[in-house]
Amino acid sequence: MRQTGLRGDYGLAAKFVNGRVFALVLSDPRAASSRRKGAPAAESRRMRFVVPGAIAGALLIAGAASAGNPGSFPGTKDANDRAEWRTALEWSKGCEREWKGSRASYAGVGVFPTGTPRWLVAVTCAPGAYQGTQLLYLVDRGLHRIGPIPLHIYRDPGNGKPRPARIARVLGTLDFNLGTSRLVVLDKFRGAGDCGILSVFRLQKQRFYPLAVRAKLKCDGKGPFNAFSWPLLPLPQGP
């Protein structure tokens, strides 16, 4: 698959960190033509409106309802909701042990319509300080599950030389676009966000296929801080 220099999607995207909705991003394709000459490099080619968390949560609920989110699904608020989801999805004891070790009071579960008869469910295992690890599932109205779904994604083993691997427990901040079924995973090497790996996938049937990978491997406190401006890496190859 040929890699494209993706800089993001247009429409409505839900960004969630450690199983919580962080923001909804509304993008305007007209921003590319109206961008001022000499504007800061941190600006994207699209105009982004970041909606504060409380409003984002309300918009996300409304969006899910309009997409036909089944009322039979468990909630996504607290420990009781998480327990119901675990009964349905049966994720590993190791994941649940890490979650309980964090003593988080929320559910750590995000549910997102995909434009198909299935919904994407992201289950946080270890919240982490600025990004966590997640398991990804697809479920239908009857809570029949597919997953955890592995991603063919680059990981840095600690030597500064990222290598592709197929991993089910995904590290990073997830950004799922409700309109295009594109999943963005940003694996920051440190909280400052000046280095890391950005991976973009498209959901097709029951798998996420890599579309683009960008990385900035040197943590030097310098830009670009917009991960969509980092240099491209070759797409992961193999099954």
C-alpha positions in Angstrom: 0.0 0.0 0.0 1.4 3.4 -1.0 1.9 5.8 1.8 0.5 9.3 1.6 1.7 12.3 3.4 -1.4 12.4 5.6 -2.0 15.5 7.6 -5.3 14.6 9.1 -9.0 14.2 8.2 -11.9 16.5 7.8 -15.0 16.2 9.9 -15.6 15.2 13.5 -12.9 13.3 15.4 -13.0 12.1 19.0 -9.7 12.2 20.9 -9.5 10.1 24.0 -6.6 9.7 26.5 -6.6 6.7 29.0 -10.2 5.9 28.2 -11.5 9.4 28.7 -12.8 11.8 26.0 -10.2 14.6 25.9 -11.7 16.7 23.1 -13.7 16.7 19.9 -11.9 18.3 16.9 -13.9 20.0 14.2 -11.8 20.5 11.0 -12.5 22.8 8.1 -10.9 22.0 4.7 -11.2 25.7 3.7 -8.4 26.5 6.2 -5.8 25.3 3.7 -6.6 28.0 1.2 -6.9 30.8 3.8 -3.7 30.1 5.7 -1.6 33.2 6.0 1.9 33.3 4.6 4.5 32.9 7.3 2.0 31.4 9.8 3.6 29.4 12.6 4.8 25.9 11.7 2.7 24.4 14.5 -0.5 25.3 12.6 -2.0 22.4 10.6 -3.2 22.7 7.0 -6.7 22.3 8.5 -8.4 24.6 10.9 -8.9 22.8 14.2 -11.5 23.8 16.8 -10.8 22.0 20.1 -13.9 21.6 22.1 -13.4 21.6 25.9 -13.8 18.2 27.6 -17.2 18.8 29.2 -18.8 20.0 25.9 -16.9 17.3 24.0 -18.5 14.6 26.2 -22.0 15.9 25.5 -21.3 16.2 21.8 -19.8 12.7 21.7 -22.9 11.3 23.4 -25.2 13.1 20.9 -23.1 11.8 18.0 -23.2 8.3 19.3 -26.9 8.4 19.8 -27.5 9.7 16.2 -25.3 6.9 14.9 -27.6 4.4 16.6 -25.5 3.4 19.6 -27.4 0.6 21.2 -29.0 1.4 24.5 -28.1 -2.2 25.6 -24.4 -1.3 25.8 -22.9 -0.9 29.2 -22.0 2.6 30.3 -18.6 4.2 30.2 -18.5 6.1 33.5 -17.4 4.1 36.5 -16.1 0.8 37.8 -19.4 -0.9 37.5 -19.6 -0.1 33.8 -16.1 -1.4 33.4 -17.0 -4.7 35.1 -20.0 -5.1 32.7 -17.7 -4.5 29.7 -15.2 -7.0 31.0 -17.9 -9.6 31.2 -18.7 -9.0 27.6 -15.2 -8.7 26.2 -13.2 -10.9 28.6 -9.9 -9.0 28.4 -6.9 -10.5 30.2 -6.2 -10.6 33.9 -3.0 -8.8 33.2 -4.7 -5.8 31.7 -7.2 -5.6 34.6 -4.5 -5.9 37.2 -2.6 -2.9 35.7 -5.9 -0.9 35.6 -6.7 -1.7 39.3 -3.1 -0.8 40.2 -3.7 2.7 38.9 -6.7 3.2 41.3 -8.6 5.1 38.6 -12.2 5.9 39.5 -13.6 6.1 35.9 -14.3 3.2 33.5 -11.4 3.5 31.2 -13.6 2.4 28.3 -14.4 4.4 25.1 -17.0 3.5 22.6 -17.1 5.0 19.1 -19.4 4.4 16.0 -17.5 3.4 12.9 -20.1 3.8 10.2 -20.5 0.0 10.0 -22.7 -2.4 12.0 -19.9 -2.6 14.6 -18.6 -0.1 17.2 -15.0 0.4 18.2 -14.3 -0.1 21.9 -11.0 1.0 23.4 -10.2 -0.5 26.8 -7.4 1.2 28.8 -5.0 -1.2 30.7 -2.4 1.1 32.2 -3.4 4.8 32.2 0.2 6.2 32.5 1.2 9.8 33.2 0.5 11.3 29.8 -0.5 8.3 27.6 -1.7 4.8 28.3 -2.0 1.3 26.8 -5.3 0.2 25.2 -6.9 -2.9 23.8 -9.1 -2.4 20.8 -12.3 -4.4 20.0 -15.1 -4.3 17.5 -18.5 -5.2 18.8 -22.0 -5.5 17.2 -25.4 -4.7 18.8 -25.3 -8.1 20.5 -21.9 -7.4 22.1 -20.3 -10.1 20.0 -16.7 -9.2 20.0 -13.8 -9.2 17.6 -10.4 -8.7 19.3 -8.4 -7.6 20.9 -7.3 -6.3 17.4 -3.5 -6.1 16.9 -2.0 -3.1 15.1 1.0 -3.5 12.8 2.9 -0.5 14.3 6.4 0.8 14.9 7.8 0.5 18.4 11.1 1.9 19.8 12.8 -0.9 21.7 14.9 1.7 23.5 17.8 2.1 21.1 16.3 4.9 19.0 15.7 2.6 16.1 11.9 1.9 15.7 11.0 -1.5 14.4 7.6 -2.7 13.2 5.7 -5.2 15.3 2.2 -6.6 15.6 0.9 -5.5 19.0 -2.5 -5.9 20.6 -1.8 -3.6 23.6 -1.4 -0.3 22.0 0.7 2.5 23.6 -0.2 6.1 22.9 -3.0 8.6 22.6 -5.8 7.5 20.3 -7.7 9.8 17.9 -10.5 8.1 16.0 -12.3 10.0 13.2 -16.0 9.2 13.3 -16.5 10.0 9.6 -13.6 8.3 7.9 -12.9 5.4 10.2 -9.3 6.5 10.5 -7.4 5.8 13.7 -4.4 7.9 14.7 -2.0 6.7 17.4 0.5 9.1 18.8 3.2 7.4 20.9 5.1 10.2 22.6 8.6 9.4 23.9 8.1 11.9 26.7 5.5 14.3 28.0 6.9 17.3 26.2 5.7 15.8 22.9 8.8 16.8 21.0 9.6 13.3 19.9 7.7 10.1 19.2 5.9 8.0 16.5 2.6 8.9 14.8 0.8 6.1 13.1 -2.4 6.4 10.9 -4.7 3.4 10.2 -7.9 2.9 8.3 -10.5 0.4 9.5 -11.5 -2.0 6.8 -13.9 -4.8 7.8 -12.2 -6.3 10.8 -8.7 -4.9 10.6 -6.8 -1.6 10.9 -4.5 -1.1 7.9 -1.5 1.3 8.1 -1.8 4.3 5.9 1.1 6.5 7.2 3.8 6.6 9.8 5.8 9.7 10.9 8.5 9.9 13.6 10.8 12.3 15.3 13.4 10.3 17.1 15.5 13.0 18.7 14.1 14.4 22.0 15.8 17.8 21.8 13.1 20.2 22.9 12.8 21.6 19.4 10.0 21.4 16.9 8.1 20.6 14.9 5.7 19.8 17.7 3.0 19.0 15.2 3.4 15.2 14.7 1.9 15.4 11.3 4.9 17.4 10.2 7.4 14.8 11.3 9.4 12.8 8.7 7.8 9.8 7.1 8.8 6.3 7.8 8.2 3.3 5.4 5.0 1.5 6.0 5.2 -1.7 8.1 5.4 -4.7 5.8 4.2 -8.2 6.3 0.9 -9.9 7.3 
